[in-house]
């Protein structure tokens, strides 16, 4: 716990227009990874993490609404997301990937804001060639918390986006921000 800065709750809301990998549809799920991995060996100060959503059968516009929580020890590491199609008798097919930085969210949390009206926009992150955002990402004050909504355009695939909401969670006894 000495390296822990806090937790990142990732609410994986939905996929939009995902690629078809079975005959007429797909059985998608999302894998979230964070940590350094070199030649298959874990080389992170904290540890390599891998979390996944449930599988949604026969749907290229799935609604997961799953919460995944990462332990954060290094703010410089990107969070990597990969969508897969579950297959029963063969390896699961890759349906695209994306990554995002948590720096903008962390910077907003460090402002230690209080008492803002619900829905107040704290800052915005614009899509660019350096990120996987498909549209502007707003960091907002929602029910006493700082959250970031984002749509990620999947790479290495013909089509697809994933909608997420990020929330920083302070852990008592951690190093904190």
Secondary structure, 3 states (H helix, E strand, C coil): CCCCCEEEEEEEEEEECCCCCCCCCCEEEEEEEECCEECCEECCCCCCEEEECCCCCCECCCEEEEEEEEEECCCCCCEEEEEEECCCCCCCEEEEEEEECCHHHHHHHHCCCCCCCCCCEEEEECCCCCCCECCCEEEEEECCEEEEEEEEECECCCCCEEEEEEEEECCCCCCCC
